[in-house]
Amino acid sequence: MAYKIARPDTAFTLTPAKPRYRQTSAKHLAFIRSLPCAVSGSRKDIEAAHIRMASPRHAKPETGMQQKPDDKWTVPLSAAAHRGPGGQHDFNEEEWWIEQSIDPIQLALSLWSVSSTTGDVEAGERIINEFRKAANGTD
Protein backbone atom coordinates (compact mmCIF):
# COMPACT_ATOMS: atom_id res chain seq x y z
CA MET A 1 0.00 0.00 0.00
CA ALA A 2 1.43 3.42 -0.99
CA TYR A 3 0.99 6.62 0.98
CA LYS A 4 1.05 10.09 -0.45
CA ILE A 5 2.11 13.00 1.70
CA ALA A 6 0.00 16.01 0.87
CA ARG A 7 2.04 19.14 0.46
CA PRO A 8 0.29 22.26 1.79
CA ASP A 9 -0.16 25.07 -0.73
CA THR A 10 2.19 27.25 1.32
CA ALA A 11 5.10 24.80 1.31
CA PHE A 12 8.18 26.07 -0.53
CA THR A 13 6.50 29.37 -1.28
CA LEU A 14 8.47 32.32 -2.55
CA THR A 15 6.32 34.83 -0.70
CA PRO A 16 8.11 36.67 2.09
CA ALA A 17 7.59 35.83 5.73
CA LYS A 18 4.95 37.74 7.65
CA PRO A 19 6.23 41.12 8.78
CA ARG A 20 7.25 41.55 12.38
CA TYR A 21 4.99 43.97 14.20
CA ARG A 22 6.70 47.10 15.48
CA GLN A 23 6.44 48.19 19.06
CA THR A 24 5.23 51.78 19.03
CA SER A 25 4.97 54.37 21.77
CA ALA A 26 3.54 57.82 21.08
CA LYS A 27 4.49 58.79 24.65
CA HIS A 28 8.16 57.90 24.06
CA LEU A 29 8.28 59.73 20.73
CA ALA A 30 6.85 62.85 22.40
CA PHE A 31 9.52 62.50 25.12
CA ILE A 32 12.26 62.25 22.47
CA ARG A 33 10.96 65.35 20.65
CA SER A 34 11.07 67.33 23.91
CA LEU A 35 14.85 66.88 24.16
CA PRO A 36 17.70 68.78 22.49
CA CYS A 37 19.40 67.41 19.38
CA ALA A 38 21.90 64.69 20.32
CA VAL A 39 24.44 66.11 17.84
CA SER A 40 24.14 69.90 17.94
CA GLY A 41 22.27 70.55 21.19
CA SER A 42 19.74 72.63 19.23
CA ARG A 43 16.13 72.71 20.40
CA LYS A 44 14.78 73.77 17.00
CA ASP A 45 12.76 71.34 14.85
CA ILE A 46 13.54 68.21 16.89
CA GLU A 47 12.55 64.89 15.35
CA ALA A 48 12.55 61.36 16.68
CA ALA A 49 15.20 59.69 14.52
CA HIS A 50 14.86 55.90 14.32
CA ILE A 51 18.13 53.96 14.36
CA ARG A 52 18.05 51.38 11.58
CA MET A 53 21.49 49.80 11.95
CA ALA A 54 21.83 46.50 13.79
CA SER A 55 23.49 45.82 17.12
CA PRO A 56 23.70 42.11 17.97
CA ARG A 57 25.13 43.07 21.38
CA HIS A 58 21.86 44.86 22.19
CA ALA A 59 19.57 42.39 20.36
CA LYS A 60 18.69 45.12 17.88
CA PRO A 61 17.94 43.81 14.39
CA GLU A 62 18.73 45.82 11.29
CA THR A 63 15.70 47.25 9.55
CA GLY A 64 15.51 48.11 5.89
CA MET A 65 14.25 51.15 4.08
CA GLN A 66 10.65 49.93 4.07
CA GLN A 67 10.54 49.02 7.76
CA LYS A 68 10.92 51.26 10.78
CA PRO A 69 12.50 49.91 13.95
CA ASP A 70 10.62 49.83 17.24
CA ASP A 71 10.15 53.29 18.75
CA LYS A 72 12.55 52.53 21.60
CA TRP A 73 15.37 52.80 19.04
CA THR A 74 15.02 56.57 18.61
CA VAL A 75 17.17 59.55 19.47
CA PRO A 76 16.44 63.27 19.18
CA LEU A 77 17.93 64.96 16.11
CA SER A 78 17.27 68.33 14.56
CA ALA A 79 15.58 68.17 11.16
CA ALA A 80 18.90 69.18 9.58
CA ALA A 81 20.88 66.44 11.33
CA HIS A 82 18.15 63.90 10.65
CA ARG A 83 17.14 64.53 7.03
CA GLY A 84 19.24 67.43 5.77
CA PRO A 85 22.29 67.33 3.49
CA GLY A 86 25.00 65.46 5.34
CA GLY A 87 22.47 64.20 7.88
CA GLN A 88 21.73 60.73 9.22
CA HIS A 89 19.64 59.71 6.19
CA ASP A 90 22.13 61.14 3.71
CA PHE A 91 24.96 58.76 4.70
CA ASN A 92 25.75 55.19 5.61
CA GLU A 93 24.13 55.37 9.04
CA GLU A 94 26.83 53.55 10.98
CA GLU A 95 29.59 55.68 9.46
CA TRP A 96 27.59 58.85 10.17
CA TRP A 97 27.26 57.98 13.86
CA ILE A 98 30.96 57.08 14.07
CA GLU A 99 31.74 60.51 12.62
CA GLN A 100 29.56 62.07 15.35
CA SER A 101 31.43 60.02 18.03
CA ILE A 102 28.08 58.95 19.48
CA ASP A 103 26.82 55.41 20.13
CA PRO A 104 23.19 55.84 19.06
CA ILE A 105 22.15 52.40 20.30
CA GLN A 106 23.35 53.10 23.84
CA LEU A 107 21.87 56.59 23.72
CA ALA A 108 18.49 55.25 22.57
CA LEU A 109 18.47 52.61 25.31
CA SER A 110 19.40 55.17 27.98
CA LEU A 111 16.60 57.48 26.86
CA TRP A 112 14.13 54.57 26.65
CA SER A 113 15.00 53.63 30.23
CA VAL A 114 14.11 57.12 31.48
CA SER A 115 11.07 57.51 29.23
CA SER A 116 9.55 54.15 30.15
CA THR A 117 10.01 54.65 33.90
CA THR A 118 9.74 58.27 34.99
CA GLY A 119 9.45 60.26 31.76
CA ASP A 120 11.72 62.84 33.44
CA VAL A 121 12.70 65.30 30.70
CA GLU A 122 15.50 66.78 32.84
CA ALA A 123 17.04 63.30 33.21
CA GLY A 124 16.79 62.90 29.43
CA GLU A 125 18.54 66.23 28.94
CA ARG A 126 21.34 65.14 31.28
CA ILE A 127 21.79 61.95 29.25
CA ILE A 128 22.00 63.95 26.01
CA ASN A 129 24.51 66.35 27.58
CA GLU A 130 26.71 63.48 28.80
CA PHE A 131 26.76 61.85 25.35
CA ARG A 132 27.54 65.21 23.71
CA LYS A 133 30.35 65.92 26.19
CA ALA A 134 31.87 62.49 25.53
CA ALA A 135 31.59 63.05 21.77
CA ASN A 136 33.31 66.43 22.04
CA GLY A 137 35.97 65.15 24.44
CA THR A 138 34.97 67.59 27.19
CA ASP A 139 34.10 67.03 30.82
C-alpha positions as CSV (number, residue, x, y, z in Angstrom):
1,M,0.0,0.0,0.0
2,A,1.4,3.4,-1.0
3,Y,1.0,6.6,1.0
4,K,1.1,10.1,-0.4
5,I,2.1,13.0,1.7
6,A,0.0,16.0,0.9
7,R,2.0,19.1,0.5
8,P,0.3,22.3,1.8
9,D,-0.2,25.1,-0.7
10,T,2.2,27.3,1.3
11,A,5.1,24.8,1.3
12,F,8.2,26.1,-0.5
13,T,6.5,29.4,-1.3
14,L,8.5,32.3,-2.5
15,T,6.3,34.8,-0.7
16,P,8.1,36.7,2.1
17,A,7.6,35.8,5.7
18,K,4.9,37.7,7.6
19,P,6.2,41.1,8.8
20,R,7.3,41.6,12.4
21,Y,5.0,44.0,14.2
22,R,6.7,47.1,15.5
23,Q,6.4,48.2,19.1
24,T,5.2,51.8,19.0
25,S,5.0,54.4,21.8
26,A,3.5,57.8,21.1
27,K,4.5,58.8,24.7
28,H,8.2,57.9,24.1
29,L,8.3,59.7,20.7
30,A,6.8,62.9,22.4
31,F,9.5,62.5,25.1
32,I,12.3,62.3,22.5
33,R,11.0,65.3,20.6
34,S,11.1,67.3,23.9
35,L,14.9,66.9,24.2
36,P,17.7,68.8,22.5
37,C,19.4,67.4,19.4
38,A,21.9,64.7,20.3
39,V,24.4,66.1,17.8
40,S,24.1,69.9,17.9
41,G,22.3,70.6,21.2
42,S,19.7,72.6,19.2
43,R,16.1,72.7,20.4
44,K,14.8,73.8,17.0
45,D,12.8,71.3,14.8
46,I,13.5,68.2,16.9
47,E,12.5,64.9,15.3
48,A,12.6,61.4,16.7
49,A,15.2,59.7,14.5
50,H,14.9,55.9,14.3
51,I,18.1,54.0,14.4
52,R,18.1,51.4,11.6
53,M,21.5,49.8,12.0
54,A,21.8,46.5,13.8
55,S,23.5,45.8,17.1
56,P,23.7,42.1,18.0
57,R,25.1,43.1,21.4
58,H,21.9,44.9,22.2
59,A,19.6,42.4,20.4
60,K,18.7,45.1,17.9
61,P,17.9,43.8,14.4
62,E,18.7,45.8,11.3
63,T,15.7,47.3,9.6
64,G,15.5,48.1,5.9
65,M,14.3,51.2,4.1
66,Q,10.7,49.9,4.1
67,Q,10.5,49.0,7.8
68,K,10.9,51.3,10.8
69,P,12.5,49.9,14.0
70,D,10.6,49.8,17.2
71,D,10.1,53.3,18.8
72,K,12.6,52.5,21.6
73,W,15.4,52.8,19.0
74,T,15.0,56.6,18.6
75,V,17.2,59.5,19.5
76,P,16.4,63.3,19.2
77,L,17.9,65.0,16.1
78,S,17.3,68.3,14.6
79,A,15.6,68.2,11.2
80,A,18.9,69.2,9.6
81,A,20.9,66.4,11.3
82,H,18.2,63.9,10.7
83,R,17.1,64.5,7.0
84,G,19.2,67.4,5.8
85,P,22.3,67.3,3.5
86,G,25.0,65.5,5.3
87,G,22.5,64.2,7.9
88,Q,21.7,60.7,9.2
89,H,19.6,59.7,6.2
90,D,22.1,61.1,3.7
91,F,25.0,58.8,4.7
92,N,25.8,55.2,5.6
93,E,24.1,55.4,9.0
94,E,26.8,53.5,11.0
95,E,29.6,55.7,9.5
96,W,27.6,58.8,10.2
97,W,27.3,58.0,13.9
98,I,31.0,57.1,14.1
99,E,31.7,60.5,12.6
100,Q,29.6,62.1,15.3
101,S,31.4,60.0,18.0
102,I,28.1,58.9,19.5
103,D,26.8,55.4,20.1
104,P,23.2,55.8,19.1
105,I,22.2,52.4,20.3
106,Q,23.4,53.1,23.8
107,L,21.9,56.6,23.7
108,A,18.5,55.3,22.6
109,L,18.5,52.6,25.3
110,S,19.4,55.2,28.0
111,L,16.6,57.5,26.9
112,W,14.1,54.6,26.6
113,S,15.0,53.6,30.2
114,V,14.1,57.1,31.5
115,S,11.1,57.5,29.2
116,S,9.5,54.1,30.2
117,T,10.0,54.6,33.9
118,T,9.7,58.3,35.0
119,G,9.5,60.3,31.8
120,D,11.7,62.8,33.4
121,V,12.7,65.3,30.7
122,E,15.5,66.8,32.8
123,A,17.0,63.3,33.2
124,G,16.8,62.9,29.4
125,E,18.5,66.2,28.9
126,R,21.3,65.1,31.3
127,I,21.8,62.0,29.3
128,I,22.0,64.0,26.0
129,N,24.5,66.3,27.6
130,E,26.7,63.5,28.8
131,F,26.8,61.9,25.4
132,R,27.5,65.2,23.7
133,K,30.3,65.9,26.2
134,A,31.9,62.5,25.5
135,A,31.6,63.0,21.8
136,N,33.3,66.4,22.0
137,G,36.0,65.1,24.4
138,T,35.0,67.6,27.2
139,D,34.1,67.0,30.8
